[in-house]
């Protein structure tokens, strides 16, 4: 899912009250998003998020 408010791609986790809970691709801290604002991430947005995770892991030597 793409959250235009935070400009981040996240994986839908659950609903908490009026919010959708999203987690960054590759793990991390969840954030609350307005369900009316989020949309499926485009292929380019998903690819970019995946590359970011791969680069981060490579820098850490994982």
mmCIF file as Biopython writes it, N, C-alpha, C and O atoms, coordinates in Angstrom:
data_model
#
loop_
_atom_site.group_PDB
_atom_site.id
_atom_site.type_symbol
_atom_site.label_atom_id
_atom_site.label_alt_id
_atom_site.label_comp_id
_atom_site.label_asym_id
_atom_site.label_entity_id
_atom_site.label_seq_id
_atom_site.pdbx_PDB_ins_code
_atom_site.Cartn_x
_atom_site.Cartn_y
_atom_site.Cartn_z
_atom_site.occupancy
_atom_site.B_iso_or_equiv
_atom_site.auth_seq_id
_atom_site.auth_asym_id
_atom_site.pdbx_PDB_model_num
ATOM 1   N N  . UNK A ? 1  ? 0.843   -1.166  0.000  1.0 0.0 1  A 1 
ATOM 2   C CA . UNK A ? 1  ? 0.000   0.000   0.000  1.0 0.0 1  A 1 
ATOM 3   C C  . UNK A ? 1  ? 0.897   1.241   0.000  1.0 0.0 1  A 1 
ATOM 4   O O  . UNK A ? 1  ? 2.000   1.230   0.547  1.0 0.0 1  A 1 
ATOM 5   N N  . UNK A ? 2  ? 0.405   2.289   -0.617 1.0 0.0 2  A 1 
ATOM 6   C CA . UNK A ? 2  ? 1.144   3.556   -0.642 1.0 0.0 2  A 1 
ATOM 7   C C  . UNK A ? 2  ? 0.377   4.576   0.183  1.0 0.0 2  A 1 
ATOM 8   O O  . UNK A ? 2  ? -0.822  4.777   -0.011 1.0 0.0 2  A 1 
ATOM 9   N N  . UNK A ? 3  ? 1.081   5.214   1.104  1.0 0.0 3  A 1 
ATOM 10  C CA . UNK A ? 3  ? 0.504   6.252   1.952  1.0 0.0 3  A 1 
ATOM 11  C C  . UNK A ? 3  ? 1.024   7.603   1.456  1.0 0.0 3  A 1 
ATOM 12  O O  . UNK A ? 3  ? 2.178   7.948   1.708  1.0 0.0 3  A 1 
ATOM 13  N N  . UNK A ? 4  ? 0.189   8.364   0.759  1.0 0.0 4  A 1 
ATOM 14  C CA . UNK A ? 4  ? 0.661   9.639   0.214  1.0 0.0 4  A 1 
ATOM 15  C C  . UNK A ? 4  ? 0.964   10.687  1.282  1.0 0.0 4  A 1 
ATOM 16  O O  . UNK A ? 4  ? 1.699   11.640  1.022  1.0 0.0 4  A 1 
ATOM 17  N N  . UNK A ? 5  ? 0.413   10.524  2.461  1.0 0.0 5  A 1 
ATOM 18  C CA . UNK A ? 5  ? 0.675   11.488  3.536  1.0 0.0 5  A 1 
ATOM 19  C C  . UNK A ? 5  ? 2.135   11.386  3.988  1.0 0.0 5  A 1 
ATOM 20  O O  . UNK A ? 5  ? 2.808   12.402  4.163  1.0 0.0 5  A 1 
ATOM 21  N N  . UNK A ? 6  ? 2.620   10.151  4.177  1.0 0.0 6  A 1 
ATOM 22  C CA . UNK A ? 6  ? 4.008   9.947   4.604  1.0 0.0 6  A 1 
ATOM 23  C C  . UNK A ? 6  ? 4.941   9.688   3.427  1.0 0.0 6  A 1 
ATOM 24  O O  . UNK A ? 6  ? 6.163   9.690   3.574  1.0 0.0 6  A 1 
ATOM 25  N N  . UNK A ? 7  ? 4.344   9.464   2.252  1.0 0.0 7  A 1 
ATOM 26  C CA . UNK A ? 7  ? 5.076   9.144   1.025  1.0 0.0 7  A 1 
ATOM 27  C C  . UNK A ? 7  ? 5.888   7.865   1.179  1.0 0.0 7  A 1 
ATOM 28  O O  . UNK A ? 7  ? 7.020   7.773   0.703  1.0 0.0 7  A 1 
ATOM 29  N N  . UNK A ? 8  ? 5.291   6.866   1.858  1.0 0.0 8  A 1 
ATOM 30  C CA . UNK A ? 8  ? 5.958   5.590   2.093  1.0 0.0 8  A 1 
ATOM 31  C C  . UNK A ? 8  ? 5.099   4.439   1.582  1.0 0.0 8  A 1 
ATOM 32  O O  . UNK A ? 8  ? 3.872   4.522   1.537  1.0 0.0 8  A 1 
ATOM 33  N N  . UNK A ? 9  ? 5.781   3.369   1.199  1.0 0.0 9  A 1 
ATOM 34  C CA . UNK A ? 9  ? 5.124   2.120   0.841  1.0 0.0 9  A 1 
ATOM 35  C C  . UNK A ? 9  ? 5.135   1.245   2.082  1.0 0.0 9  A 1 
ATOM 36  O O  . UNK A ? 9  ? 6.159   1.122   2.753  1.0 0.0 9  A 1 
ATOM 37  N N  . UNK A ? 10 ? 4.005   0.642   2.385  1.0 0.0 10 A 1 
ATOM 38  C CA . UNK A ? 10 ? 3.918   -0.228  3.540  1.0 0.0 10 A 1 
ATOM 39  C C  . UNK A ? 10 ? 3.047   -1.429  3.267  1.0 0.0 10 A 1 
ATOM 40  O O  . UNK A ? 10 ? 2.251   -1.441  2.329  1.0 0.0 10 A 1 
ATOM 41  N N  . UNK A ? 11 ? 3.209   -2.441  4.102  1.0 0.0 11 A 1 
ATOM 42  C CA . UNK A ? 11 ? 2.392   -3.644  4.027  1.0 0.0 11 A 1 
ATOM 43  C C  . UNK A ? 11 ? 1.246   -3.493  5.017  1.0 0.0 11 A 1 
ATOM 44  O O  . UNK A ? 11 ? 1.460   -3.166  6.184  1.0 0.0 11 A 1 
ATOM 45  N N  . UNK A ? 12 ? 0.030   -3.735  4.542  1.0 0.0 12 A 1 
ATOM 46  C CA . UNK A ? 12 ? -1.143  -3.625  5.409  1.0 0.0 12 A 1 
ATOM 47  C C  . UNK A ? 12 ? -1.047  -4.692  6.485  1.0 0.0 12 A 1 
ATOM 48  O O  . UNK A ? 12 ? -0.812  -5.862  6.183  1.0 0.0 12 A 1 
ATOM 49  N N  . UNK A ? 13 ? -1.229  -4.294  7.748  1.0 0.0 13 A 1 
ATOM 50  C CA . UNK A ? 13 ? -1.166  -5.220  8.869  1.0 0.0 13 A 1 
ATOM 51  C C  . UNK A ? 13 ? -2.538  -5.481  9.476  1.0 0.0 13 A 1 
ATOM 52  O O  . UNK A ? 13 ? -2.922  -6.630  9.693  1.0 0.0 13 A 1 
ATOM 53  N N  . UNK A ? 14 ? -3.269  -4.411  9.745  1.0 0.0 14 A 1 
ATOM 54  C CA . UNK A ? 14 ? -4.536  -4.546  10.455 1.0 0.0 14 A 1 
ATOM 55  C C  . UNK A ? 14 ? -5.232  -3.200  10.466 1.0 0.0 14 A 1 
ATOM 56  O O  . UNK A ? 14 ? -4.725  -2.209  9.940  1.0 0.0 14 A 1 
ATOM 57  N N  . UNK A ? 15 ? -6.399  -3.189  11.075 1.0 0.0 15 A 1 
ATOM 58  C CA . UNK A ? 15 ? -7.126  -1.943  11.287 1.0 0.0 15 A 1 
ATOM 59  C C  . UNK A ? 15 ? -7.166  -1.694  12.790 1.0 0.0 15 A 1 
ATOM 60  O O  . UNK A ? 15 ? -7.428  -2.611  13.567 1.0 0.0 15 A 1 
ATOM 61  N N  . UNK A ? 16 ? -6.910  -0.472  13.192 1.0 0.0 16 A 1 
ATOM 62  C CA . UNK A ? 16 ? -6.952  -0.087  14.602 1.0 0.0 16 A 1 
ATOM 63  C C  . UNK A ? 16 ? -7.840  1.138   14.706 1.0 0.0 16 A 1 
ATOM 64  O O  . UNK A ? 16 ? -7.422  2.250   14.382 1.0 0.0 16 A 1 
ATOM 65  N N  . UNK A ? 17 ? -9.067  0.929   15.158 1.0 0.0 17 A 1 
ATOM 66  C CA . UNK A ? 17 ? -10.021 2.034   15.203 1.0 0.0 17 A 1 
ATOM 67  C C  . UNK A ? 17 ? -10.271 2.534   13.795 1.0 0.0 17 A 1 
ATOM 68  O O  . UNK A ? 17 ? -10.568 1.741   12.901 1.0 0.0 17 A 1 
ATOM 69  N N  . UNK A ? 18 ? -10.158 3.829   13.584 1.0 0.0 18 A 1 
ATOM 70  C CA . UNK A ? 18 ? -10.421 4.370   12.247 1.0 0.0 18 A 1 
ATOM 71  C C  . UNK A ? 18 ? -9.209  4.313   11.312 1.0 0.0 18 A 1 
ATOM 72  O O  . UNK A ? 18 ? -9.281  4.796   10.182 1.0 0.0 18 A 1 
ATOM 73  N N  . UNK A ? 19 ? -8.104  3.735   11.767 1.0 0.0 19 A 1 
ATOM 74  C CA . UNK A ? 19 ? -6.861  3.767   10.994 1.0 0.0 19 A 1 
ATOM 75  C C  . UNK A ? 19 ? -6.485  2.407   10.422 1.0 0.0 19 A 1 
ATOM 76  O O  . UNK A ? 19 ? -6.827  1.366   10.983 1.0 0.0 19 A 1 
ATOM 77  N N  . UNK A ? 20 ? -5.783  2.431   9.306  1.0 0.0 20 A 1 
ATOM 78  C CA . UNK A ? 20 ? -5.122  1.250   8.764  1.0 0.0 20 A 1 
ATOM 79  C C  . UNK A ? 20 ? -3.706  1.258   9.325  1.0 0.0 20 A 1 
ATOM 80  O O  . UNK A ? 20 ? -3.059  2.304   9.384  1.0 0.0 20 A 1 
ATOM 81  N N  . UNK A ? 21 ? -3.238  0.105   9.730  1.0 0.0 21 A 1 
ATOM 82  C CA . UNK A ? 21 ? -1.882  -0.010  10.246 1.0 0.0 21 A 1 
ATOM 83  C C  . UNK A ? 21 ? -0.994  -0.569  9.142  1.0 0.0 21 A 1 
ATOM 84  O O  . UNK A ? 21 ? -1.253  -1.645  8.604  1.0 0.0 21 A 1 
ATOM 85  N N  . UNK A ? 22 ? 0.056   0.177   8.812  1.0 0.0 22 A 1 
ATOM 86  C CA . UNK A ? 22 ? 0.994   -0.220  7.771  1.0 0.0 22 A 1 
ATOM 87  C C  . UNK A ? 22 ? 2.372   -0.415  8.374  1.0 0.0 22 A 1 
ATOM 88  O O  . UNK A ? 22 ? 2.758   0.283   9.312  1.0 0.0 22 A 1 
ATOM 89  N N  . UNK A ? 23 ? 3.111   -1.370  7.828  1.0 0.0 23 A 1 
ATOM 90  C CA . UNK A ? 23 ? 4.485   -1.624  8.264  1.0 0.0 23 A 1 
ATOM 91  C C  . UNK A ? 23 ? 5.401   -1.470  7.059  1.0 0.0 23 A 1 
ATOM 92  O O  . UNK A ? 23 ? 5.057   -1.917  5.965  1.0 0.0 23 A 1 
ATOM 93  N N  . UNK A ? 24 ? 6.554   -0.851  7.237  1.0 0.0 24 A 1 
ATOM 94  C CA . UNK A ? 24 ? 7.472   -0.680  6.112  1.0 0.0 24 A 1 
ATOM 95  C C  . UNK A ? 24 ? 7.849   -2.021  5.478  1.0 0.0 24 A 1 
ATOM 96  O O  . UNK A ? 24 ? 7.926   -3.039  6.167  1.0 0.0 24 A 1 
ATOM 97  N N  . UNK A ? 25 ? 8.078   -2.016  4.193  1.0 0.0 25 A 1 
ATOM 98  C CA . UNK A ? 25 ? 8.563   -3.204  3.500  1.0 0.0 25 A 1 
ATOM 99  C C  . UNK A ? 25 ? 9.894   -3.591  4.131  1.0 0.0 25 A 1 
ATOM 100 O O  . UNK A ? 25 ? 10.763  -2.738  4.307  1.0 0.0 25 A 1 
ATOM 101 N N  . UNK A ? 26 ? 10.063  -4.847  4.469  1.0 0.0 26 A 1 
ATOM 102 C CA . UNK A ? 26 ? 11.298  -5.298  5.105  1.0 0.0 26 A 1 
ATOM 103 C C  . UNK A ? 26 ? 11.259  -5.214  6.616  1.0 0.0 26 A 1 
ATOM 104 O O  . UNK A ? 26 ? 12.238  -5.563  7.276  1.0 0.0 26 A 1 
ATOM 105 N N  . UNK A ? 27 ? 10.150  -4.760  7.183  1.0 0.0 27 A 1 
ATOM 106 C CA . UNK A ? 27 ? 10.006  -4.683  8.631  1.0 0.0 27 A 1 
ATOM 107 C C  . UNK A ? 27 ? 10.229  -3.287  9.163  1.0 0.0 27 A 1 
ATOM 108 O O  . UNK A ? 27 ? 10.662  -2.385  8.446  1.0 0.0 27 A 1 
ATOM 109 N N  . UNK A ? 28 ? 9.927   -3.133  10.422 1.0 0.0 28 A 1 
ATOM 110 C CA . UNK A ? 28 ? 10.075  -1.833  11.060 1.0 0.0 28 A 1 
ATOM 111 C C  . UNK A ? 28 ? 8.830   -1.468  11.835 1.0 0.0 28 A 1 
ATOM 112 O O  . UNK A ? 28 ? 7.915   -2.275  12.000 1.0 0.0 28 A 1 
ATOM 113 N N  . UNK A ? 29 ? 8.816   -0.267  12.294 1.0 0.0 29 A 1 
ATOM 114 C CA . UNK A ? 29 ? 7.724   0.216   13.133 1.0 0.0 29 A 1 
ATOM 115 C C  . UNK A ? 29 ? 6.494   0.551   12.295 1.0 0.0 29 A 1 
ATOM 116 O O  . UNK A ? 29 ? 6.578   1.243   11.280 1.0 0.0 29 A 1 
ATOM 117 N N  . UNK A ? 30 ? 5.356   0.043   12.743 1.0 0.0 30 A 1 
ATOM 118 C CA . UNK A ? 30 ? 4.093   0.324   12.058 1.0 0.0 30 A 1 
ATOM 119 C C  . UNK A ? 30 ? 3.711   1.785   12.222 1.0 0.0 30 A 1 
ATOM 120 O O  . UNK A ? 30 ? 4.127   2.452   13.169 1.0 0.0 30 A 1 
ATOM 121 N N  . UNK A ? 31 ? 2.913   2.267   11.278 1.0 0.0 31 A 1 
ATOM 122 C CA . UNK A ? 31 ? 2.356   3.606   11.402 1.0 0.0 31 A 1 
ATOM 123 C C  . UNK A ? 31 ? 0.885   3.571   11.040 1.0 0.0 31 A 1 
ATOM 124 O O  . UNK A ? 31 ? 0.419   2.671   10.341 1.0 0.0 31 A 1 
ATOM 125 N N  . UNK A ? 32 ? 0.169   4.560   11.525 1.0 0.0 32 A 1 
ATOM 126 C CA . UNK A ? 32 ? -1.261  4.683   11.253 1.0 0.0 32 A 1 
ATOM 127 C C  . UNK A ? 32 ? -1.462  5.490   9.985  1.0 0.0 32 A 1 
ATOM 128 O O  . UNK A ? 32 ? -0.798  6.499   9.751  1.0 0.0 32 A 1 
ATOM 129 N N  . UNK A ? 33 ? -2.404  5.013   9.167  1.0 0.0 33 A 1 
ATOM 130 C CA . UNK A ? 33 ? -2.712  5.723   7.934  1.0 0.0 33 A 1 
ATOM 131 C C  . UNK A ? 33 ? -4.225  5.829   7.784  1.0 0.0 33 A 1 
ATOM 132 O O  . UNK A ? 33 ? -4.969  4.969   8.257  1.0 0.0 33 A 1 
ATOM 133 N N  . UNK A ? 34 ? -4.659  6.868   7.136  1.0 0.0 34 A 1 
ATOM 134 C CA . UNK A ? 34 ? -6.077  7.066   6.854  1.0 0.0 34 A 1 
ATOM 135 C C  . UNK A ? 34 ? -6.473  6.118   5.728  1.0 0.0 34 A 1 
ATOM 136 O O  . UNK A ? 34 ? -5.945  6.235   4.623  1.0 0.0 34 A 1 
ATOM 137 N N  . UNK A ? 35 ? -7.393  5.177   5.979  1.0 0.0 35 A 1 
ATOM 138 C CA . UNK A ? 35 ? -7.786  4.229   4.934  1.0 0.0 35 A 1 
ATOM 139 C C  . UNK A ? 35 ? -8.325  4.899   3.673  1.0 0.0 35 A 1 
ATOM 140 O O  . UNK A ? 35 ? -8.219  4.334   2.585  1.0 0.0 35 A 1 
ATOM 141 N N  . UNK A ? 36 ? -8.890  6.074   3.801  1.0 0.0 36 A 1 
ATOM 142 C CA . UNK A ? 36 ? -9.418  6.784   2.633  1.0 0.0 36 A 1 
ATOM 143 C C  . UNK A ? 36 ? -8.298  7.352   1.766  1.0 0.0 36 A 1 
ATOM 144 O O  . UNK A ? 36 ? -8.526  7.676   0.601  1.0 0.0 36 A 1 
ATOM 145 N N  . UNK A ? 37 ? -7.101  7.475   2.312  1.0 0.0 37 A 1 
ATOM 146 C CA . UNK A ? 37 ? -5.978  8.062   1.582  1.0 0.0 37 A 1 
ATOM 147 C C  . UNK A ? 37 ? -5.061  7.024   0.938  1.0 0.0 37 A 1 
ATOM 148 O O  . UNK A ? 37 ? -4.475  7.287   -0.112 1.0 0.0 37 A 1 
ATOM 149 N N  . UNK A ? 38 ? -4.932  5.847   1.554  1.0 0.0 38 A 1 
ATOM 150 C CA . UNK A ? 38 ? -3.976  4.867   1.028  1.0 0.0 38 A 1 
ATOM 151 C C  . UNK A ? 38 ? -4.518  4.209   -0.242 1.0 0.0 38 A 1 
ATOM 152 O O  . UNK A ? 38 ? -5.723  4.168   -0.487 1.0 0.0 38 A 1 
ATOM 153 N N  . UNK A ? 39 ? -3.588  3.703   -1.029 1.0 0.0 39 A 1 
ATOM 154 C CA . UNK A ? 39 ? -3.941  3.023   -2.277 1.0 0.0 39 A 1 
ATOM 155 C C  . UNK A ? 39 ? -2.897  1.943   -2.533 1.0 0.0 39 A 1 
ATOM 156 O O  . UNK A ? 39 ? -1.814  1.969   -1.949 1.0 0.0 39 A 1 
ATOM 157 N N  . UNK A ? 40 ? -3.225  0.993   -3.409 1.0 0.0 40 A 1 
ATOM 158 C CA . UNK A ? 40 ? -2.203  0.000   -3.755 1.0 0.0 40 A 1 
ATOM 159 C C  . UNK A ? 40 ? -0.973  0.689   -4.355 1.0 0.0 40 A 1 
ATOM 160 O O  . UNK A ? 40 ? -1.090  1.621   -5.151 1.0 0.0 40 A 1 
ATOM 161 N N  . UNK A ? 41 ? 0.182   0.218   -3.962 1.0 0.0 41 A 1 
ATOM 162 C CA . UNK A ? 41 ? 1.426   0.785   -4.490 1.0 0.0 41 A 1 
ATOM 163 C C  . UNK A ? 41 ? 1.597   0.366   -5.944 1.0 0.0 41 A 1 
ATOM 164 O O  . UNK A ? 41 ? 1.244   -0.750  -6.325 1.0 0.0 41 A 1 
ATOM 165 N N  . UNK A ? 42 ? 2.134   1.257   -6.738 1.0 0.0 42 A 1 
ATOM 166 C CA . UNK A ? 42 ? 2.409   0.949   -8.145 1.0 0.0 42 A 1 
ATOM 167 C C  . UNK A ? 42 ? 3.606   -0.007  -8.210 1.0 0.0 42 A 1 
ATOM 168 O O  . UNK A ? 42 ? 4.353   -0.126  -7.239 1.0 0.0 42 A 1 
ATOM 169 N N  . UNK A ? 43 ? 3.792   -0.680  -9.336 1.0 0.0 43 A 1 
ATOM 170 C CA . UNK A ? 43 ? 4.971   -1.536  -9.473 1.0 0.0 43 A 1 
ATOM 171 C C  . UNK A ? 43 ? 6.281   -0.772  -9.226 1.0 0.0 43 A 1 
ATOM 172 O O  . UNK A ? 43 ? 7.197   -1.308  -8.603 1.0 0.0 43 A 1 
ATOM 173 N N  . UNK A ? 44 ? 6.371   0.446   -9.700 1.0 0.0 44 A 1 
ATOM 174 C CA . UNK A ? 44 ? 7.587   1.245   -9.492 1.0 0.0 44 A 1 
ATOM 175 C C  . UNK A ? 44 ? 7.786   1.569   -8.016 1.0 0.0 44 A 1 
ATOM 176 O O  . UNK A ? 44 ? 8.913   1.532   -7.524 1.0 0.0 44 A 1 
ATOM 177 N N  . UNK A ? 45 ? 6.708   1.885   -7.304 1.0 0.0 45 A 1 
ATOM 178 C CA . UNK A ? 45 ? 6.809   2.191   -5.870 1.0 0.0 45 A 1 
ATOM 179 C C  . UNK A ? 45 ? 7.223   0.950   -5.089 1.0 0.0 45 A 1 
ATOM 180 O O  . UNK A ? 45 ? 8.038   1.042   -4.171 1.0 0.0 45 A 1 
ATOM 181 N N  . UNK A ? 46 ? 6.670   -0.214  -5.444 1.0 0.0 46 A 1 
ATOM 182 C CA . UNK A ? 46 ? 7.045   -1.462  -4.771 1.0 0.0 46 A 1 
ATOM 183 C C  . UNK A ? 46 ? 8.510   -1.796  -5.030 1.0 0.0 46 A 1 
ATOM 184 O O  . UNK A ? 46 ? 9.234   -2.195  -4.118 1.0 0.0 46 A 1 
ATOM 185 N N  . UNK A ? 47 ? 8.938   -1.632  -6.267 1.0 0.0 47 A 1 
ATOM 186 C CA . UNK A ? 47 ? 10.330  -1.905  -6.616 1.0 0.0 47 A 1 
ATOM 187 C C  . UNK A ? 47 ? 11.269  -0.983  -5.845 1.0 0.0 47 A 1 
ATOM 188 O O  . UNK A ? 47 ? 12.280  -1.434  -5.306 1.0 0.0 47 A 1 
ATOM 189 N N  . UNK A ? 48 ? 10.944  0.282   -5.793 1.0 0.0 48 A 1 
ATOM 190 C CA . UNK A ? 48 ? 11.770  1.253   -5.084 1.0 0.0 48 A 1 
ATOM 191 C C  . UNK A ? 48 ? 11.889  0.895   -3.605 1.0 0.0 48 A 1 
ATOM 192 O O  . UNK A ? 48 ? 12.973  0.977   -3.028 1.0 0.0 48 A 1 
ATOM 193 N N  . UNK A ? 49 ? 10.774  0.497   -2.994 1.0 0.0 49 A 1 
ATOM 194 C CA . UNK A ? 49 ? 10.796  0.116   -1.580 1.0 0.0 49 A 1 
ATOM 195 C C  . UNK A ? 49 ? 11.660  -1.125  -1.375 1.0 0.0 49 A 1 
ATOM 196 O O  . UNK A ? 49 ? 12.414  -1.197  -0.405 1.0 0.0 49 A 1 
ATOM 197 N N  . UNK A ? 50 ? 11.560  -2.096  -2.271 1.0 0.0 50 A 1 
ATOM 198 C CA . UNK A ? 50 ? 12.371  -3.308  -2.171 1.0 0.0 50 A 1 
ATOM 199 C C  . UNK A ? 50 ? 13.851  -3.032  -2.344 1.0 0.0 50 A 1 
ATOM 200 O O  . UNK A ? 50 ? 14.677  -3.612  -1.639 1.0 0.0 50 A 1 
ATOM 201 N N  . UNK A ? 51 ? 14.193  -2.163  -3.263 1.0 0.0 51 A 1 
ATOM 202 C CA . UNK A ? 51 ? 15.595  -1.798  -3.481 1.0 0.0 51 A 1 
ATOM 203 C C  . UNK A ? 51 ? 16.148  -1.086  -2.253 1.0 0.0 51 A 1 
ATOM 204 O O  . UNK A ? 51 ? 17.294  -1.316  -1.865 1.0 0.0 51 A 1 
ATOM 205 N N  . UNK A ? 52 ? 15.346  -0.226  -1.641 1.0 0.0 52 A 1 
ATOM 206 C CA . UNK A ? 52 ? 15.775  0.465   -0.418 1.0 0.0 52 A 1 
ATOM 207 C C  . UNK A ? 52 ? 16.119  -0.542  0.677  1.0 0.0 52 A 1 
ATOM 208 O O  . UNK A ? 52 ? 17.130  -0.397  1.364  1.0 0.0 52 A 1 
ATOM 209 N N  . UNK A ? 53 ? 15.274  -1.563  0.838  1.0 0.0 53 A 1 
ATOM 210 C CA . UNK A ? 53 ? 15.515  -2.592  1.853  1.0 0.0 53 A 1 
ATOM 211 C C  . UNK A ? 53 ? 16.794  -3.358  1.529  1.0 0.0 53 A 1 
ATOM 212 O O  . UNK A ? 53 ? 17.621  -3.586  2.412  1.0 0.0 53 A 1 
ATOM 213 N N  . UNK A ? 54 ? 16.964  -3.757  0.270  1.0 0.0 54 A 1 
ATOM 214 C CA . UNK A ? 54 ? 18.160  -4.504  -0.137 1.0 0.0 54 A 1 
ATOM 215 C C  . UNK A ? 54 ? 19.426  -3.680  0.089  1.0 0.0 54 A 1 
ATOM 216 O O  . UNK A ? 54 ? 20.428  -4.206  0.573  1.0 0.0 54 A 1 
ATOM 217 N N  . UNK A ? 55 ? 19.390  -2.416  -0.253 1.0 0.0 55 A 1 
ATOM 218 C CA . UNK A ? 55 ? 20.555  -1.547  -0.046 1.0 0.0 55 A 1 
ATOM 219 C C  . UNK A ? 55 ? 20.879  -1.395  1.431  1.0 0.0 55 A 1 
ATOM 220 O O  . UNK A ? 55 ? 22.046  -1.399  1.821  1.0 0.0 55 A 1 
ATOM 221 N N  . UNK A ? 56 ? 19.848  -1.263  2.249  1.0 0.0 56 A 1 
ATOM 222 C CA . UNK A ? 56 ? 20.053  -1.117  3.690  1.0 0.0 56 A 1 
ATOM 223 C C  . UNK A ? 56 ? 20.704  -2.373  4.264  1.0 0.0 56 A 1 
ATOM 224 O O  . UNK A ? 56 ? 21.623  -2.288  5.078  1.0 0.0 56 A 1 
ATOM 225 N N  . UNK A ? 57 ? 20.220  -3.544  3.832  1.0 0.0 57 A 1 
ATOM 226 C CA . UNK A ? 57 ? 20.799  -4.805  4.309  1.0 0.0 57 A 1 
ATOM 227 C C  . UNK A ? 57 ? 22.241  -4.957  3.835  1.0 0.0 57 A 1 
ATOM 228 O O  . UNK A ? 57 ? 23.095  -5.432  4.585  1.0 0.0 57 A 1 
ATOM 229 N N  . UNK A ? 58 ? 22.514  -4.559  2.608  1.0 0.0 58 A 1 
ATOM 230 C CA . UNK A ? 58 ? 23.873  -4.672  2.067  1.0 0.0 58 A 1 
ATOM 231 C C  . UNK A ? 58 ? 24.845  -3.786  2.842  1.0 0.0 58 A 1 
ATOM 232 O O  . UNK A ? 58 ? 25.985  -4.178  3.091  1.0 0.0 58 A 1 
ATOM 233 N N  . UNK A ? 59 ? 24.395  -2.601  3.219  1.0 0.0 59 A 1 
ATOM 234 C CA . UNK A ? 59 ? 25.262  -1.698  3.990  1.0 0.0 59 A 1 
ATOM 235 C C  . UNK A ? 59 ? 25.575  -2.281  5.358  1.0 0.0 59 A 1 
ATOM 236 O O  . UNK A ? 59 ? 26.655  -2.053  5.902  1.0 0.0 59 A 1 
ATOM 237 N N  . UNK A ? 60 ? 24.630  -3.037  5.917  1.0 0.0 60 A 1 
ATOM 238 C CA . UNK A ? 60 ? 24.838  -3.654  7.223  1.0 0.0 60 A 1 
ATOM 239 C C  . UNK A ? 60 ? 25.626  -4.953  7.121  1.0 0.0 60 A 1 
ATOM 240 O O  . UNK A ? 60 ? 26.050  -5.509  8.135  1.0 0.0 60 A 1 
ATOM 241 N N  . UNK A ? 61 ? 25.822  -5.436  5.899  1.0 0.0 61 A 1 
ATOM 242 C CA . UNK A ? 61 ? 26.556  -6.677  5.712  1.0 0.0 61 A 1 
ATOM 243 C C  . UNK A ? 61 ? 25.732  -7.915  5.973  1.0 0.0 61 A 1 
ATOM 244 O O  . UNK A ? 61 ? 26.275  -8.963  6.322  1.0 0.0 61 A 1 
ATOM 245 N N  . UNK A ? 62 ? 24.414  -7.806  5.806  1.0 0.0 62 A 1 
ATOM 246 C CA . UNK A ? 62 ? 23.564  -8.982  6.045  1.0 0.0 62 A 1 
ATOM 247 C C  . UNK A ? 62 ? 23.417  -9.789  4.795  1.0 0.0 62 A 1 
ATOM 248 O O  . UNK A ? 62 ? 22.738  -10.816 4.800  1.0 0.0 62 A 1 
#
